[in-house]
Amino acid sequence: MKPDEIKKHEDEFFSTLTTNKKKFTLKQTTDIGNNIKIYSIRPSYSSYYHATQTKKKSICLHFTVGYIKSDISTLTQEDNHVSVSYVVDRSGRIYELFPDTDWSFHLGKDAIGKNEDMSKQSIGIEISNYGPLTLYGNQLKTIYPAKAELKDRDTYCEASETEFYYKHSYKGYDYYASMTDIQTEAVAALIKYLSRKHNIPMNFMESDRAFASAKEATSFKGIFYHTNVRSDKYDWPYGPALKAVIAACSNELPNKVESKPDATKTEIKNEEPLPEVKPETPPKPQSQPQPTQQQETKVEPKPATKPAPTTSQANSSTGKKSFIQAIIEFIMQLFGKKK
């Protein structure tokens, strides 16, 4: 199925909620912000998961290797108990198949840390995506029908349509189907929503390597991938699509609750948003008066004025002047007598 056909296929399922003669009922719609919604849908039975609440400490990302109708039909097989809480389609719709406080097997019998233990403590998210592709001539083929010859397998896109795939060599495959931008955004929003709801740290595994031991797997808190617990799996390779999801997630949990509370039986109490702290605004510096035109004109400084003489200094000067005047008058009198 090609990307344009997938879009029509997804819209059809959303409008009818029917696949393989299996009818689903919309139980609740939860808005988690940015026009992204969780649609809680259920068939007429619940035997595909265990209605037992377990403590969650991690999130596991998968891709379905299919399209939405077959994805949801497979994940809700009656009496099978192999499923995940969430499936995200290419149009950015998030479907909740059972409450994320309950659990179902989603990792496989050979999972590191044991399938039951790891499935109970993790929330599974399936991303509706074809995953690995094989080049056949100028076309990229899906890996199924698995028993069919390569030339007879489903065609996903032309090799020239590079917006629908990316090159990444991993476990025998060189091409992988891309995620749409809205799908990437929806997966990131869901991860943040679940991280806050279950107090799961925003801690992503830094590669697609398998956990070194069961202890490492069971003690891990954060977001991991199917490849981390199953070396035979290829969802997700640590390539462009997965890195785009990681980049779209914040390293810190949001301060405010991003969603309305779930209205299912596993509803949790609303957390009080943290008070908004406004940074203190520094006082504005007092504005200096603008200089007038006269102030702008340079004025030459006047010489310093000598201090006025003290009283003693004045008396001393007067005494000297009187003595000299007396001598002058005496001399003038002598000259006068001679004449």
Secondary structure, DSSP 8 states (H G I E B T S, - for coil): --HHHHHHHHHHHHHH-EETTEE-EEEEEEE-STT-EEEEEE-S--TTSB-------EEEEEE-SS-HHHHHHHHT-TTT-B--SEEE-TTS-EEE-S-TTSB-B-S-TT-TT-HHHHHHHEEEEEE----EEEEETTEEE-S-STTS-GGGS-EEEETT-GGGEEEEEETTEEEEE---HHHHHHHHHHHHHHHHHHT----B-SSS---SSHHHHHH--EEEEHHHH-TT--SS-SSHHHHHHHHHS-SS--SS--S----STT--------------------------HHHHS-------------HHHHHHHHHHHHHHHHHHHHHHHHHHHH-
